[in-house]
Amino acid sequence: MPKGKLFLIPNVLADNTQDAVITPQVKEVIANTKVYLVENMRTARRYISSLKLGVNLEQVHMEILDKGTSPEFINRLMQPLMNGADIGVISEAGCPGIADPGALAVEHAHKKGIQVIPLSGPSSMFLALMGSGFSGQSFAFHGYLPIDKKDKATAIKKLEAESLRERRAQIFMETPFRNNQLLADLLRVLSPQTKLCIAKNITGSDEMILTKTVQEWKQLPLDLHKIPTVFVLQSF
């Protein structure tokens, strides 16, 4: 029996943007896929419903793939592929496999000789970099910085030093309810002339992608509490 295919299906970054950012190819795959691995069933169902494709969600099977999923459990989750069914992986936001557990499914698929098909869609990481004005030739995505204040400060200084040495844009993020604490630490630790891009609610109606020096940011009031935000720094 032919094996199924693993589709990496992008989700929206901001509410009510599906018509603007989700491609016809993604919609076609969703319309024809009945098995999914998702981070959250409720939001995944809401996302599929928002596309208005006529999908009967009672006929769709979903399993949870999140940061708590063990590598040993992946084999069971991926079994439908071995039986010929396609599987779609849907993140909470943006593209699967980038700063989320979708990579576990992809790794397993490669080991089993299963075709992996990533679909085009919004990526907060790349959209922030594109809008930052920083180097697109040399950049690194670091995901989430440490929570501990001392460890976080050490990580920030390391990112700044590497950026200067390698002429590299450094991209990172934080859980939205800790954004203001991270911003305060960035403004406290970074050199005044280091440039910082703050990209909040990308693709949303109140999107802001703005690059200024750390010294300039210190003069501006900014509340990022519970707003999805990507940070990019570059030291020159």
Backbone as CSV, one residue per row, in Angstrom:
resi,resn,N_x,N_y,N_z,CA_x,CA_y,CA_z,C_x,C_y,C_z
1,MET,0.843,-1.193,0.000,0.000,0.000,0.000,0.887,1.255,0.000
2,PRO,0.597,2.232,-0.879,1.378,3.478,-0.875,1.226,4.216,0.451
3,LYS,2.301,4.849,0.855,2.252,5.639,2.092,1.596,6.981,1.841
4,GLY,1.011,7.542,2.915,0.445,8.873,2.815,1.529,9.935,2.811
5,LYS,1.119,11.175,2.683,2.034,12.307,2.681,1.807,13.150,3.929
6,LEU,2.902,13.757,4.404,2.815,14.636,5.566,2.819,16.090,5.082
7,PHE,1.702,16.779,5.261,1.581,18.174,4.850,1.797,19.097,6.051
8,LEU,2.680,20.065,5.898,2.915,21.076,6.939,2.086,22.295,6.572
9,ILE,1.012,22.509,7.330,-0.024,23.470,6.963,0.102,24.737,7.801
10,PRO,0.382,25.883,7.182,0.498,27.125,7.945,-0.849,27.606,8.474
11,ASN,-0.804,28.226,9.619,-1.979,28.825,10.264,-1.822,30.341,10.219
12,VAL,-2.881,31.051,10.495,-2.806,32.513,10.527,-1.985,32.975,11.731
13,LEU,-1.441,34.188,11.638,-0.732,34.807,12.765,-1.661,35.713,13.565
14,ALA,-2.642,36.303,12.893,-3.576,37.225,13.525,-4.998,36.838,13.144
15,ASP,-5.940,37.119,14.024,-7.335,36.761,13.789,-7.891,37.440,12.536
16,ASN,-8.781,36.741,11.873,-9.538,37.281,10.738,-8.656,37.717,9.569
17,THR,-7.550,37.012,9.364,-6.655,37.339,8.243,-6.556,36.201,7.232
18,GLN,-7.369,35.164,7.411,-7.229,33.972,6.566,-7.434,34.267,5.086
19,ASP,-8.340,35.169,4.757,-8.580,35.463,3.337,-7.379,36.143,2.692
20,ALA,-6.599,36.864,3.491,-5.459,37.611,2.958,-4.179,36.785,2.911
21,VAL,-3.998,35.849,3.843,-2.682,35.212,3.975,-2.654,33.712,3.693
22,ILE,-3.801,33.070,3.596,-3.818,31.619,3.350,-4.047,31.357,1.866
23,THR,-3.142,30.603,1.264,-3.133,30.414,-0.184,-4.182,29.380,-0.628
24,PRO,-4.566,29.428,-1.902,-5.469,28.401,-2.444,-4.913,26.986,-2.291
25,GLN,-3.601,26.827,-2.399,-2.999,25.500,-2.239,-3.266,24.946,-0.847
26,VAL,-3.098,25.792,0.183,-3.352,25.361,1.557,-4.818,24.975,1.728
27,LYS,-5.695,25.772,1.186,-7.137,25.483,1.301,-7.493,24.166,0.622
28,GLU,-6.878,23.909,-0.524,-7.155,22.661,-1.232,-6.707,21.451,-0.419
29,VAL,-5.529,21.555,0.198,-5.031,20.445,1.023,-5.956,20.216,2.211
30,ILE,-6.366,21.275,2.879,-7.257,21.133,4.036,-8.592,20.525,3.630
31,ALA,-9.083,20.926,2.477,-10.367,20.398,2.001,-10.317,18.893,1.759
32,ASN,-9.107,18.352,1.532,-8.979,16.938,1.177,-8.249,16.099,2.228
33,THR,-7.993,16.680,3.386,-7.277,15.961,4.445,-8.225,15.658,5.601
34,LYS,-8.149,14.441,6.117,-9.071,14.008,7.172,-8.371,13.694,8.488
35,VAL,-7.028,13.699,8.492,-6.271,13.368,9.705,-5.272,14.483,9.976
36,TYR,-5.238,14.937,11.244,-4.366,16.058,11.598,-3.645,15.806,12.918
37,LEU,-2.448,16.382,12.993,-1.727,16.515,14.259,-1.703,18.006,14.568
38,VAL,-2.217,18.386,15.731,-2.394,19.802,16.049,-1.928,20.084,17.473
39,GLU,-1.608,21.331,17.729,-1.226,21.722,19.091,-2.440,21.880,19.992
40,ASN,-3.553,22.340,19.411,-4.760,22.578,20.204,-5.970,22.274,19.319
41,MET,-6.781,21.324,19.721,-7.894,20.896,18.877,-8.919,22.002,18.665
42,ARG,-9.225,22.752,19.708,-10.259,23.779,19.601,-9.865,24.848,18.585
43,THR,-8.620,25.344,18.687,-8.207,26.403,17.772,-8.000,25.864,16.357
44,ALA,-7.568,24.602,16.222,-7.405,24.012,14.892,-8.758,23.865,14.205
45,ARG,-9.761,23.429,14.944,-11.105,23.303,14.373,-11.651,24.676,13.989
46,ARG,-11.407,25.656,14.833,-11.874,27.009,14.532,-11.198,27.548,13.273
47,TYR,-9.917,27.260,13.123,-9.181,27.701,11.937,-9.753,27.061,10.674
48,ILE,-9.963,25.742,10.693,-10.503,25.059,9.519,-11.899,25.581,9.188
49,SER,-12.712,25.797,10.213,-14.061,26.330,9.985,-14.026,27.718,9.370
50,SER,-13.038,28.545,9.776,-12.966,29.921,9.291,-12.683,29.997,7.792
51,LEU,-12.137,28.918,7.228,-11.816,28.922,5.802,-13.045,28.675,4.926
52,LYS,-14.136,28.216,5.558,-15.415,28.026,4.854,-15.252,27.133,3.612
53,LEU,-14.664,25.963,3.834,-14.411,25.020,2.747,-15.457,23.906,2.675
54,GLY,-16.434,23.947,3.567,-17.433,22.894,3.603,-16.948,21.613,4.244
55,VAL,-15.872,21.691,5.031,-15.330,20.505,5.702,-16.249,20.094,6.848
56,ASN,-16.632,18.832,6.878,-17.415,18.283,7.980,-16.457,17.855,9.086
57,LEU,-16.383,18.654,10.134,-15.399,18.386,11.190,-15.687,17.100,11.957
58,GLU,-16.912,16.597,11.867,-17.221,15.330,12.520,-16.514,14.165,11.820
59,GLN,-16.094,14.384,10.580,-15.389,13.348,9.828,-13.871,13.542,9.837
60,VAL,-13.425,14.530,10.601,-11.992,14.822,10.706,-11.455,14.253,12.015
61,HIS,-10.322,13.568,11.926,-9.688,13.001,13.119,-8.464,13.829,13.494
62,MET,-8.394,14.259,14.743,-7.267,15.056,15.225,-6.613,14.400,16.426
63,GLU,-5.295,14.503,16.472,-4.508,14.080,17.632,-3.623,15.249,18.052
64,ILE,-3.298,15.287,19.326,-2.460,16.364,19.859,-0.977,16.063,19.634
65,LEU,-0.283,17.035,19.060,1.180,17.001,18.962,1.676,18.306,19.557
66,ASP,2.187,18.244,20.778,2.643,19.463,21.439,3.982,19.212,22.112
67,LYS,4.438,20.193,22.891,5.770,20.073,23.503,5.861,18.941,24.510
68,GLY,4.709,18.422,24.939,4.712,17.314,25.886,4.681,15.946,25.226
69,THR,4.578,15.912,23.906,4.522,14.632,23.187,5.889,13.967,23.171
70,SER,5.936,12.722,23.595,7.213,12.011,23.651,7.573,11.468,22.269
71,PRO,8.858,11.371,21.980,9.281,10.785,20.698,8.737,9.373,20.504
72,GLU,8.569,8.632,21.610,8.070,7.264,21.515,6.617,7.222,21.041
73,PHE,5.853,8.281,21.360,4.437,8.332,21.010,4.225,8.728,19.555
74,ILE,5.241,9.348,18.956,5.127,9.817,17.579,4.808,8.662,16.627
75,ASN,5.376,7.508,16.880,5.162,6.362,15.997,3.679,6.033,15.875
76,ARG,2.951,6.085,16.982,1.516,5.801,16.938,0.760,6.906,16.209
77,LEU,1.153,8.167,16.468,0.476,9.288,15.823,0.628,9.247,14.301
78,MET,1.745,8.722,13.843,2.050,8.724,12.408,1.564,7.462,11.693
79,GLN,0.952,6.549,12.412,0.534,5.276,11.824,-0.399,5.432,10.621
80,PRO,-1.332,6.409,10.618,-2.195,6.556,9.432,-1.419,6.744,8.131
81,LEU,-0.246,7.370,8.200,0.578,7.541,7.008,1.005,6.191,6.435
82,MET,1.347,5.266,7.321,1.778,3.941,6.874,0.624,3.166,6.256
83,ASN,-0.621,3.578,6.607,-1.803,2.918,6.056,-2.345,3.639,4.817
84,GLY,-1.589,4.668,4.336,-1.957,5.327,3.101,-2.712,6.634,3.244
85,ALA,-2.998,7.070,4.479,-3.733,8.323,4.685,-2.762,9.495,4.810
86,ASP,-3.125,10.613,4.225,-2.335,11.830,4.407,-2.583,12.396,5.804
87,ILE,-1.580,13.108,6.341,-1.709,13.791,7.630,-1.302,15.247,7.447
88,GLY,-2.083,16.142,8.036,-1.728,17.557,8.069,-1.278,17.958,9.450
89,VAL,-0.216,18.722,9.526,0.272,19.250,10.803,-0.067,20.738,10.858
90,ILE,-0.766,21.147,11.911,-1.175,22.544,12.052,-0.663,23.101,13.383
91,SER,0.097,24.195,13.314,0.585,24.872,14.515,-0.493,25.792,15.074
92,GLU,-0.239,26.334,16.241,-1.131,27.348,16.801,-1.104,28.617,15.969
93,ALA,0.040,28.925,15.399,0.176,30.110,14.542,1.380,29.926,13.636
94,GLY,1.276,30.439,12.411,2.411,30.401,11.507,2.699,29.024,10.948
95,CYS,3.972,28.782,10.657,4.385,27.578,9.939,4.843,26.465,10.878
96,PRO,4.342,25.238,10.685,4.779,24.114,11.525,6.268,23.846,11.374
97,GLY,6.865,23.387,12.450,8.273,23.007,12.405,9.225,24.111,12.783
98,ILE,8.718,25.345,12.913,9.564,26.469,13.321,9.114,26.915,14.705
99,ALA,9.954,26.673,15.702,9.640,27.012,17.096,8.356,26.330,17.559
100,ASP,8.114,25.101,17.072,6.968,24.336,17.570,7.257,22.848,17.383
101,PRO,6.427,21.987,17.936,6.749,20.547,17.937,6.516,19.835,16.618
102,GLY,6.074,20.538,15.580,5.862,19.884,14.291,7.106,19.201,13.757
103,ALA,8.274,19.678,14.179,9.530,19.071,13.718,9.636,17.604,14.118
104,LEU,8.996,17.210,15.221,9.030,15.808,15.638,8.396,14.909,14.590
105,ALA,7.265,15.368,14.042,6.586,14.583,13.010,7.426,14.523,11.735
106,VAL,8.048,15.630,11.395,8.873,15.677,10.180,10.067,14.741,10.302
107,GLU,10.722,14.770,11.443,11.871,13.891,11.661,11.472,12.428,11.499
108,HIS,10.336,12.068,12.081,9.870,10.684,11.990,9.547,10.315,10.547
109,ALA,8.916,11.249,9.824,8.546,10.987,8.431,9.774,10.689,7.580
110,HIS,10.832,11.444,7.772,12.056,11.206,6.997,12.635,9.819,7.295
111,LYS,12.572,9.414,8.547,13.091,8.096,8.916,12.300,6.978,8.261
112,LYS,11.012,7.212,8.047,10.130,6.173,7.506,9.944,6.288,5.991
113,GLY,10.664,7.206,5.357,10.549,7.342,3.914,9.238,7.950,3.458
114,ILE,8.655,8.792,4.295,7.375,9.440,3.988,7.642,10.824,3.402
115,GLN,6.945,11.153,2.329,7.134,12.458,1.688,6.613,13.581,2.584
116,VAL,7.438,14.597,2.775,7.074,15.774,3.567,6.846,16.943,2.619
117,ILE,5.682,17.594,2.743,5.333,18.692,1.845,5.039,19.948,2.664
118,PRO,6.006,20.875,2.778,5.746,22.138,3.476,4.992,23.096,2.558
119,LEU,3.949,23.706,3.065,3.130,24.624,2.282,3.454,26.071,2.637
120,SER,3.374,26.932,1.637,3.693,28.350,1.841,2.629,29.025,2.697
121,GLY,3.083,29.912,3.570,2.153,30.646,4.418,2.898,31.635,5.294
122,PRO,2.187,32.360,6.147,2.815,33.401,6.951,3.762,32.837,8.015
123,SER,4.952,33.411,8.084,5.939,33.056,9.107,6.365,34.332,9.815
124,SER,6.069,34.439,11.090,6.392,35.665,11.827,7.894,35.924,11.823
125,MET,8.684,34.861,11.860,10.142,35.000,11.868,10.627,35.693,10.602
126,PHE,10.199,35.194,9.446,10.695,35.756,8.181,10.061,37.112,7.877
127,LEU,8.804,37.300,8.225,8.170,38.594,7.989,8.828,39.677,8.838
128,ALA,9.197,39.343,10.077,9.885,40.305,10.934,11.256,40.655,10.356
129,LEU,11.987,39.645,9.893,13.301,39.901,9.301,13.175,40.751,8.048
130,MET,12.203,40.435,7.197,12.003,41.203,5.970,11.726,42.670,6.266
131,GLY,10.958,42.916,7.331,10.574,44.279,7.655,11.552,45.024,8.528
132,SER,12.611,44.346,8.976,13.540,44.957,9.933,14.569,45.874,9.292
133,GLY,14.936,45.583,8.043,16.037,46.307,7.413,17.396,45.736,7.762
134,PHE,17.420,44.599,8.459,18.676,43.968,8.841,19.122,42.962,7.776
135,SER,20.262,42.338,8.046,20.873,41.439,7.077,19.999,40.219,6.779
136,GLY,19.700,40.040,5.501,19.044,38.824,5.064,20.038,37.797,4.563
137,GLN,21.309,38.154,4.576,22.374,37.246,4.153,22.888,36.399,5.305
138,SER,22.837,36.961,6.502,23.325,36.236,7.677,22.394,36.524,8.847
139,PHE,21.659,35.501,9.264,20.732,35.681,10.389,20.567,34.347,11.108
140,ALA,20.079,34.420,12.339,19.848,33.213,13.134,18.574,33.396,13.948
141,PHE,17.798,32.325,14.046,16.587,32.326,14.854,16.863,31.532,16.116
142,HIS,16.633,32.154,17.272,16.993,31.541,18.548,15.789,31.099,19.366
143,GLY,14.586,31.253,18.833,13.409,30.824,19.578,13.210,31.656,20.825
144,TYR,13.012,30.971,21.958,12.731,31.644,23.224,14.006,31.780,24.060
145,LEU,14.216,32.949,24.648,15.358,33.166,25.522,15.060,32.596,26.908
146,PRO,16.080,32.401,27.756,15.850,31.854,29.094,14.906,32.728,29.916
147,ILE,14.167,32.104,30.826,13.241,32.837,31.686,13.982,33.499,32.847
148,ASP,14.947,32.785,33.421,15.710,33.328,34.546,16.371,34.648,34.148
149,LYS,16.215,35.651,35.001,16.666,36.999,34.661,18.168,37.065,34.386
150,LYS,18.956,36.393,35.211,20.405,36.409,35.021,20.789,35.678,33.736
151,ASP,20.203,34.509,33.531,20.504,33.735,32.321,20.058,34.489,31.074
152,LYS,18.921,35.181,31.187,18.409,35.944,30.043,19.367,37.073,29.691
153,ALA,19.866,37.785,30.700,20.810,38.877,30.446,22.071,38.363,29.775
154,THR,22.551,37.211,30.229,23.741,36.608,29.621,23.477,36.258,28.158
155,ALA,22.294,35.712,27.893,21.939,35.337,26.521,21.838,36.565,25.622
156,ILE,21.269,37.643,26.138,21.124,38.876,25.356,22.498,39.442,24.983
157,LYS,23.408,39.480,25.945,24.753,40.000,25.664,25.479,39.113,24.648
158,LYS,25.240,37.804,24.741,25.863,36.878,23.790,25.328,37.122,22.383
159,LEU,24.013,37.322,22.258,23.424,37.598,20.948,23.995,38.880,20.356
160,GLU,24.136,39.898,21.193,24.660,41.175,20.723,26.104,41.029,20.251
161,ALA,26.921,40.315,21.027,28.330,40.137,20.665,28.461,39.331,19.368
162,GLU,27.652,38.277,19.229,27.696,37.474,18.006,27.239,38.278,16.798
163,SER,26.234,39.126,17.001,25.736,39.958,15.907,26.829,40.891,15.395
164,LEU,27.551,41.507,16.320,28.623,42.416,15.940,29.764,41.674,15.254
165,ARG,30.130,40.526,15.815,31.267,39.769,15.291,30.960,39.156,13.918
166,GLU,29.758,38.625,13.763,29.401,37.905,12.539,28.579,38.745,11.556
167,ARG,28.273,39.992,11.942,27.379,40.847,11.133,26.066,40.114,10.857
168,ARG,25.482,39.607,11.928,24.334,38.711,11.840,23.109,39.314,12.526
169,ALA,21.961,39.212,11.875,20.695,39.579,12.511,20.270,38.436,13.432
170,GLN,19.853,38.782,14.648,19.480,37.786,15.649,17.971,37.896,15.916
171,ILE,17.254,36.810,15.686,15.798,36.794,15.804,15.397,35.926,16.990
172,PHE,14.460,36.415,17.795,13.999,35.647,18.949,12.610,36.120,19.340
173,MET,12.004,35.429,20.309,10.637,35.755,20.701,10.430,35.430,22.174
174,GLU,9.214,35.692,22.644,8.881,35.418,24.033,7.407,35.047,24.114
175,THR,7.027,34.337,25.150,5.611,34.113,25.423,4.946,35.468,25.587
176,PRO,3.819,35.731,24.907,3.262,37.092,24.880,3.060,37.760,26.235
177,PHE,2.722,36.997,27.288,2.488,37.662,28.572,3.792,38.054,29.272
178,ARG,4.936,37.666,28.691,6.221,38.093,29.253,6.950,39.078,28.345
179,ASN,6.281,39.577,27.311,6.933,40.481,26.360,7.479,41.741,27.016
180,ASN,6.694,42.346,27.900,7.138,43.606,28.508,8.379,43.402,29.367
181,GLN,8.459,42.265,30.054,9.651,41.977,30.857,10.872,41.792,29.952
182,LEU,10.682,41.092,28.829,11.802,40.912,27.907,12.244,42.249,27.333
183,LEU,11.290,43.078,26.933,11.648,44.389,26.382,12.438,45.202,27.405
184,ALA,12.006,45.188,28.659,12.724,45.929,29.700,14.151,45.412,29.844
185,ASP,14.325,44.096,29.790,15.666,43.523,29.902,16.528,43.881,28.689
186,LEU,15.931,43.875,27.511,16.680,44.251,26.306,17.172,45.691,26.401
187,LEU,16.299,46.592,26.830,16.680,48.006,26.919,17.698,48.249,28.024
188,ARG,17.702,47.379,29.030,18.646,47.522,30.137,20.022,46.962,29.784
189,VAL,20.052,45.858,29.027,21.297,45.125,28.806,22.021,45.548,27.534
190,LEU,21.287,45.820,26.475,21.913,46.116,25.186,22.591,47.478,25.166
191,SER,23.582,47.608,24.306,24.255,48.892,24.121,23.293,49.896,23.493
192,PRO,23.402,51.175,23.837,22.449,52.188,23.344,22.344,52.261,21.833
193,GLN,23.437,51.996,21.108,23.405,52.132,19.656,23.068,50.843,18.909
194,THR,22.895,49.737,19.635,22.430,48.511,18.993,21.027,48.735,18.447
195,LYS,20.775,48.230,17.255,19.455,48.413,16.661,18.546,47.238,17.020
196,LEU,17.297,47.568,17.334,16.312,46.575,17.738,15.048,46.771,16.914
197,CYS,14.612,45.716,16.250,13.332,45.739,15.540,12.299,45.033,16.403
198,ILE,11.159,45.672,16.592,10.037,45.082,17.315,8.903,44.906,16.317
199,ALA,8.481,43.655,16.134,7.422,43.338,15.175,6.257,42.713,15.936
200,LYS,5.186,43.466,16.102,4.061,42.975,16.903,2.819,42.757,16.047
201,ASN,2.093,41.702,16.402,0.837,41.330,15.742,0.977,41.377,14.213
202,ILE,1.972,40.690,13.714,2.270,40.688,12.285,1.070,40.186,11.485
203,THR,0.751,40.885,10.430,-0.387,40.699,9.508,-1.703,41.184,10.085
204,GLY,-1.743,41.563,11.365,-2.978,42.043,11.981,-3.277,43.489,11.624
205,SER,-4.472,43.943,11.980,-4.885,45.306,11.641,-4.046,46.351,12.372
206,ASP,-3.490,45.987,13.525,-2.647,46.914,14.288,-1.174,46.494,14.233
207,GLU,-0.778,45.856,13.152,0.616,45.434,12.979,1.572,46.609,13.134
208,MET,2.694,46.342,13.797,3.774,47.319,13.884,5.090,46.599,13.686
209,ILE,5.855,46.998,12.695,7.223,46.504,12.505,8.098,47.740,12.437
210,LEU,8.886,47.966,13.482,9.611,49.233,13.608,11.012,48.978,14.148
211,THR,12.004,49.580,13.502,13.400,49.444,13.909,13.930,50.774,14.421
212,LYS,14.517,50.741,15.617,15.144,51.916,16.199,16.342,51.469,17.026
213,THR,17.198,52.420,17.408,18.274,52.069,18.330,17.681,51.833,19.714
214,VAL,18.431,51.146,20.539,17.989,50.912,21.916,17.751,52.246,22.625
215,GLN,18.630,53.212,22.394,18.477,54.525,23.012,17.162,55.174,22.588
216,GLU,16.799,55.033,21.330,15.535,55.609,20.845,14.330,54.895,21.442
217,TRP,14.419,53.570,21.564,13.311,52.834,22.158,13.073,53.248,23.604
218,LYS,14.116,53.609,24.301,13.964,54.000,25.708,13.097,55.246,25.868
219,GLN,12.968,56.024,24.823,12.186,57.258,24.884,10.724,57.042,24.500
220,LEU,10.395,55.815,24.057,9.052,55.561,23.544,8.283,54.615,24.468
221,PRO,7.070,54.998,24.897,6.241,54.074,25.681,5.687,52.982,24.766
222,LEU,5.771,51.748,25.208,5.319,50.640,24.376,4.810,49.518,25.272
223,ASP,3.582,49.093,25.021,2.980,47.999,25.789,2.790,46.802,24.866
224,LEU,3.535,45.722,25.129,3.464,44.518,24.301,2.787,43.361,25.034
225,HIS,2.139,43.641,26.154,1.565,42.592,26.987,0.517,41.790,26.213
226,LYS,0.739,40.484,26.132,-0.166,39.534,25.483,-0.336,39.780,23.985
227,ILE,0.603,40.489,23.360,0.567,40.716,21.920,1.675,39.880,21.273
228,PRO,1.362,38.978,20.360,2.415,38.181,19.707,3.467,39.097,19.086
229,THR,4.725,38.889,19.477,5.798,39.800,19.077,7.064,39.026,18.739
230,VAL,7.747,39.494,17.706,9.069,38.960,17.345,10.075,40.095,17.495
231,PHE,11.231,39.779,18.057,12.307,40.741,18.251,13.482,40.384,17.342
232,VAL,14.076,41.388,16.741,15.271,41.196,15.913,16.289,42.264,16.302
233,LEU,17.515,41.852,16.580,18.546,42.838,16.905,19.731,42.693,15.964
234,GLN,20.396,43.795,15.750,21.658,43.751,15.010,22.560,44.853,15.539
235,SER,23.784,44.447,15.818,24.777,45.384,16.318,25.770,45.683,15.211
236,PHE,26.095,46.962,15.036,26.973,47.380,13.946,28.269,47.986,14.492
